Structures are given as structure tokens and as C-alpha cells.
Amino acid sequence: MAAHCVSYHQSTRYEHTRGGRVRAGRPAGGQSIIELGVVLIVAVPAILLLVDCAFLVIGAATNDAVCRDVARAASSGPPGLLEVGEGRSVSAGGAPYQRALAVLNQVWITNMPMKVRDTVSISETITDVPPETTGGAISGSVTVETTIDVFPVFLAGGVVASGSIPMTSRHTVPYTYVAPRPAS
């Protein structure tokens, strides 16, 4: 068996085959590994930041859906006070607040790194109340504001001092309550 000769020229390895031909081998340097390391140093944090941004988008969409559902629940019954008034705050004991809180606690439980706050801000505007003798539709609207805290799990969480990013959503829906006519 004949031996073949190997020679090195700069960073490329050349092999002489039995037939006298010269064949180039792979480079002897580690350039590919260095390039891979640099790409990973840049790509991994960028991907983790994109995952954090995805959690923020999901949190905003979740809070918007929660706020819409809570506002619909708050407007589906009698208002806090059957009096004309604008921008009136509904207390925690008011009927719209209790309906909103029931929907908030029942429907929106999530295993994601985000939490909808248990407190909601509710205000109502009543423009017309029908007479008690005839009953009829209540004319007005309810405005609900909810807040969600998103806890980014990767890079954005380290940038935020409190560990969470609060996002607020506000929805206004008309009252759908019809005051009953008293029995005659």
C-alpha cells in the first residue's frame, strides 16, 4: 500500500492522491465555529425578546376581551342608581360592579405569565329613566376599565423594575336593562 503525502499551504489542507492529483481538504481554522458563536450571541437574545413581545401582545388582547365581557355583564342589569347623571362612579357594592366582578372571577383564569387585576373601575351615565308607573328601557351607558399585569419571562422582565408591565383597557357599552312595569 502506497503512502500519500499531505502538505499545508496557509489555512487549506492539500492531499496528494495515488494518481498524482492534488485535492483540497477543508480549512484547518475554526472560522465556522466562530461565526456560529457570534450568530448565537445575537440570535438567542433576539428570539427571547420576540417571545416576550408575543406575551405582551397576548396580554393586551386578553385584557381587551376581558374588559369587553365585563362591560357587557355590567350593562345587562339595573344601573347603580335609577337617576339621571353623567360619569357617576359605581361603588363595589353596586349591582353593575357585582355583575362585572362575577364575570371577571369566573371566566378569566389563565396559566400564562399574566394576571388580570381583581379590581375594575366602573362609571355609568344615565340619560333617561322611565317613570315607575310605566316602566321601560333605561337610556345610558356603562364604562368599564380593567388592568392586566404581564410578567415577561425572559429579557423584558429584567428591564422592567417592578417585574410586570400593566396594560389598561376601557370599553363603553349601552345599558340593556328594561325597568319592569309594576303589576296592576
VEXMI-442360 format. One record per residue (C-alpha): residue in three letters; x, y, z; residue number from 0. Coordinates in steps of 0.05 Angstrom, whole numbers, plus 5000, padded with zeros to 4 digits. Layout:
N
ALA|X|Y|Z|NUM
...
//
This chain:
184
MET|5000|5000|5000|0
ALA|5029|5066|4978|1
ALA|5031|5124|5026|2
HIS|5004|5191|5005|3
CYS|5034|5258|5020|4
VAL|4998|5314|5058|5
SER|5022|5386|5053|6
TYR|4995|5450|5085|7
HIS|4991|5517|5050|8
GLN|4965|5574|5093|9
SER|4898|5550|5123|10
THR|4879|5500|5069|11
ARG|4900|5428|5072|12
TYR|4921|5394|5006|13
GLU|4926|5320|4997|14
HIS|4965|5285|4941|15
THR|4928|5223|4918|16
ARG|4959|5160|4888|17
GLY|4947|5183|4818|18
GLY|4988|5245|4830|19
ARG|4929|5291|4833|20
VAL|4922|5345|4886|21
ARG|4857|5350|4925|22
ALA|4838|5408|4972|23
GLY|4811|5388|5040|24
ARG|4773|5431|5089|25
PRO|4804|5492|5122|26
ALA|4845|5479|5184|27
GLY|4820|5543|5220|28
GLY|4756|5547|5264|29
GLN|4722|5603|5226|30
SER|4655|5566|5222|31
ILE|4651|5556|5297|32
ILE|4668|5629|5310|33
GLU|4613|5651|5261|34
LEU|4563|5604|5294|35
GLY|4581|5632|5363|36
VAL|4571|5704|5340|37
VAL|4505|5688|5307|38
LEU|4480|5652|5370|39
ILE|4502|5710|5415|40
VAL|4458|5757|5373|41
ALA|4401|5709|5353|42
VAL|4384|5678|5421|43
PRO|4370|5744|5457|44
ALA|4331|5769|5396|45
ILE|4287|5707|5397|46
LEU|4276|5712|5472|47
LEU|4257|5786|5464|48
LEU|4207|5766|5410|49
VAL|4176|5715|5457|50
ASP|4169|5769|5510|51
CYS|4136|5815|5458|52
ALA|4088|5758|5440|53
PHE|4068|5753|5513|54
LEU|4055|5828|5514|55
VAL|4010|5823|5452|56
ILE|3973|5764|5481|57
GLY|3964|5802|5547|58
ALA|3936|5863|5511|59
ALA|3887|5821|5471|60
THR|3866|5782|5533|61
ASN|3854|5846|5572|62
ASP|3813|5875|5516|63
ALA|3769|5813|5513|64
VAL|3762|5812|5589|65
CYS|3743|5885|5591|66
ARG|3691|5876|5536|67
ASP|3659|5816|5571|68
VAL|3659|5851|5639|69
ALA|3628|5914|5609|70
ARG|3572|5873|5576|71
ALA|3558|5839|5643|72
ALA|3556|5906|5680|73
SER|3506|5934|5630|74
SER|3459|5874|5629|75
GLY|3420|5892|5692|76
PRO|3395|5952|5730|77
PRO|3442|6012|5739|78
GLY|3473|6030|5806|79
LEU|3423|6088|5815|80
LEU|3358|6099|5777|81
GLU|3373|6173|5769|82
VAL|3397|6215|5711|83
GLY|3471|6230|5718|84
GLU|3536|6232|5679|85
GLY|3602|6197|5694|86
ARG|3578|6170|5761|87
SER|3626|6122|5794|88
VAL|3596|6054|5813|89
SER|3618|6031|5882|90
ALA|3639|5959|5899|91
GLY|3570|5946|5929|92
GLY|3532|5969|5867|93
ALA|3496|5918|5823|94
PRO|3537|5933|5760|95
TYR|3602|5923|5799|96
GLN|3578|5857|5827|97
ARG|3558|5831|5758|98
ALA|3625|5853|5729|99
LEU|3664|5820|5785|100
ALA|3626|5755|5777|101
VAL|3646|5751|5704|102
LEU|3717|5771|5719|103
ASN|3727|5718|5772|104
GLN|3690|5662|5735|105
VAL|3715|5666|5664|106
TRP|3785|5695|5661|107
ILE|3833|5648|5696|108
THR|3898|5640|5657|109
ASN|3961|5598|5665|110
MET|4001|5648|5625|111
PRO|4051|5696|5656|112
MET|3997|5749|5664|113
LYS|3943|5766|5714|114
VAL|3880|5808|5706|115
ARG|3872|5852|5768|116
ASP|3812|5837|5812|117
THR|3792|5910|5816|118
VAL|3755|5944|5760|119
SER|3735|6016|5751|120
ILE|3663|6026|5731|121
SER|3626|6090|5715|122
GLU|3556|6100|5688|123
THR|3519|6153|5650|124
ILE|3443|6152|5654|125
THR|3408|6199|5606|126
ASP|3335|6177|5615|127
VAL|3297|6138|5667|128
PRO|3226|6117|5651|129
PRO|3171|6133|5701|130
GLU|3159|6079|5754|131
THR|3086|6075|5734|132
THR|3100|6053|5662|133
GLY|3170|6021|5664|134
GLY|3212|6018|5601|135
ALA|3283|6018|5575|136
ILE|3339|6053|5613|137
SER|3377|6100|5568|138
GLY|3450|6106|5586|139
SER|3517|6071|5584|140
VAL|3569|6037|5627|141
THR|3644|6048|5621|142
VAL|3690|5994|5649|143
GLU|3765|5996|5656|144
THR|3807|5934|5670|145
THR|3881|5926|5680|146
ILE|3925|5865|5667|147
ASP|3996|5855|5693|148
VAL|4041|5819|5644|149
PHE|4103|5786|5672|150
PRO|4154|5778|5615|151
VAL|4193|5714|5628|152
PHE|4257|5730|5591|153
LEU|4294|5794|5575|154
ALA|4239|5847|5581|155
GLY|4225|5824|5652|156
GLY|4296|5843|5672|157
VAL|4288|5912|5643|158
VAL|4224|5928|5680|159
ALA|4238|5947|5752|160
SER|4171|5923|5781|161
GLY|4174|5857|5744|162
SER|4108|5869|5709|163
ILE|4081|5912|5654|164
PRO|4010|5937|5667|165
MET|3962|5946|5609|166
THR|3894|5980|5614|167
SER|3833|5972|5570|168
ARG|3768|6012|5570|169
HIS|3701|5994|5539|170
THR|3635|6032|5539|171
VAL|3570|5995|5525|172
PRO|3497|6017|5529|173
TYR|3451|5993|5583|174
THR|3406|5937|5560|175
TYR|3361|5937|5621|176
VAL|3286|5948|5616|177
ALA|3253|5970|5681|178
PRO|3192|5927|5693|179
ARG|3122|5956|5694|180
PRO|3091|5949|5763|181
ALA|3035|5898|5770|182
SER|2967|5930|5765|183
//
